């Protein structure tokens, strides 16, 4: 430790393989929240999310889709708005998420961004997204693009989520769904299967270890300093 003069030894921890072994894995189904980014009557981001939810359910997950209809723009209403409360409660409930947005003007939709903006980094002392898994998807009206999934990845990192490596981008989405609004068999459908399979694996692997995986030296140090100031402060 004498070679690390800037390190607070009382807050330093050495990661151990033993620490990663959960004493008893959770037995309830993985809880996955799906968000989509369009209010169209025939929204392809919603249809793709519904296909993802069916796959996750078949793999043993419990899924919930949030309907963004009626969600106000960020900061236009108080956080007590019923749709905001619904979204935040679902974010706390979930152990993993799927974000699926249409690409508009080379970016995610405003509806998608509004949902993410309403989920705070901290809520009542709890970070509702930290350490939870995330899969990102996009649908496009034209040729294949990855602008939106790349943006969603940046947001996932900002929200301190474990974003899985695989992703889905569906070009010309209007050609991929039949008259019953079901996605047709294709390599694009197979990719969504791959993504949901990977999301399930990562969720099962990390959900009982999220506190350990997101435990940080800098935050332990900051907390220790706050406790020290509080304990040593003079009486008023």
N, C-alpha and C positions, 0 to 999 in steps of 0.2 A: 504493500500500500504506500510505502514511502516514495515510490516512483510516480504516484498520482496525487500531487499536492492539491489539485483543485477538486478532488473527489470527496464527498461527504461519506465517510465509511459507514456511518450509522444508517444510511439510506441505500447503500449499495447491496445488490443481491446478485448471486450467481445462478443463472438458469440451470435447472437440473431436469434430467429425464424423468426422475421420480415425481417431480411436481406436476408433470403433464398427465400422470395417470390419475384419472378421476376415481375417487373412492367407490362411487357407485353411479354408473351411467343413468341418466334420466330414462324413464320407461314410457313417458307419454309420447304421442306422435309429434314429430317436428312441426312447429307452428310457422307457417309461411304466409306473409302478407304480399299481395300483388297489387301494384299501382300501374295504371295505364293513363295515357296522356291525350285523350280526345273525347269530346262530347257528341260526336256525330252519331246519328241513329245507327248507322252501320260502321262502327269504329273498328278499324283493323287492328289497332293496338289493343283494344278490348278483346277482340276475337282471338288474337294471338295469346293474350293473357289467360283467357278461358281455356284454350288448349293446354297451356302450361299448367293451369290449375288441375285439369283432368289428369295429366301425367303425374303430377305431384301426389294427387290423391291415390292414384293407382300404386304409387311407390310407398304409400303409408303415411303421407303427411296430412295435417289438418290445414286447410287453406281458407283464406278469406280475401275477397276482392273488394277494394274500396271504390265506391262510385263517387267520382269527383264532382258530379252535378250538384250545384248549390254551394260548393266551397267558395268562400269569398277570396278576393285577391289579398295577398299578404299585407297586413297592417291596415286594411280597409275596415276591419271589424276587430272587436276584442277577441282574445283567445278563448273566451267563454262561448263563442259561437258554437252551436250544436255540431256542425260538420267538422269544425276544427277539433273539438273534443273527441269526436268519433275517430278521426284520423290519428290523433295522438294516443288514444287508448289502444288502437290497433298496433301502432308502432311499438308501444311498450309490451303488448302481448306477444308480438312476433319474435321468433328466434332467427328468422331469415326473411329476405324480401326478394321480390322480382320487380324490376322497374322496366316498363316497356313504353316507349314513346314513338309517335310518328316523327319523321324528320320534316321540319318546316323551315324553309329558307336556310338550309344547311345546318340546322340546330334542333335541339329538342323543342317541344311545344311549350308555350307559356303555361298551359294547364299542368304539364308534368312538373315544371319548375316550381309552380305555386304550391303543389303538394309537398315537395321536398322542403321548400322554404318555411312551411308551417310546422315542420318537425324540428323542434329546437335541439341544440347540442346538449342542453341540460334541462331537465324538467323535474322540479321538486327534489333536487339533489341526485337525480338519476339521469344518466345519458341514455336516451331511449334507443339509439342506434349503435352505440359503441360495442364492438366485438361481435356484432351479428353479421351473418353472411348476406351476400348480395349477388344476384345474377342480373345482367343488363341485356336488354333486347331493344331492337328498333324495327319499325316498318317504314317502307318508302313507297311513294307513288311511281318513282322512276327507277333508274339503274341502282345497283347496289352501292351503298355508302356506309361508312363507319363513323361519320361525324358525331352522330347522336350517342352511340354507345361509348365513344371516347369521352364525350362530355359527362355522361352518366358515371363513368369510372372516376373522373376527377371529383365529382360530387360525393361519390361513395367513399373515397379516401378522406374527403373533408369531413364527412359525417362519421369517420372512424369505423367504417365497416370493412369486413373481410370480403372483398370483391373477388369472385372466383375467376380463374383464367379464361374459361370458355365464354362465348357470347353468341348472340343470334342477330343477324341482320337480314330482313326479308324484303327483297326488291320487288317492285310491281305487285304489291300485296293484293291488289284487286283480282289478280289472276290465280291466287293461291287458295282461295276459299270458295266452296261450292254454294249452291243456292240455299243450303241448310245452314250456312255460316260455319261450316266445319272445314278445317284445313285439309287440303288434299295431300295424298302421299307424294313425297318428293324429297330430295336431299335437304331442302330447307326445313321440312318437317322433322327429318331425322336429326338435324342440328339442334332443334328445340328439345328433342328427346335427350340428346347428349348433354345439353346445358342443364336441364332439370335433374338429370341423373347426377351430374357433378355437384349441383347445388345441394342435393340431399346428402351426398357423401361428406361434403365440407361442413354442413350443418351438424350432422351426427358426430363428426370428428371434433368440432370446436365448441358446441353449445355448452358443454359442462366445464369448459376451460376458458371461457371468454374473459372472466375476471383476471385470470392469470396472464392471458395473452395480451391484455390491454393495460396491465400494471406497468407503470413507468417510473423510472428513477427520478425524473424531474418533478413529477407530481408528488411522489413520496417525500422528496426534499421540501417542496413547497408546503405540504401539509405539516411536516415536522416543524418548520419555521413558524407557521401560524399557531401551532399548539404552544410552542415555546414563548411566543409573544403574549399569548393569552394567559399562560400560567405565571409568567414573570411580570405582568403589568402591575403597576402600583394601584393601590386602592383609590377609588375616586374620592 
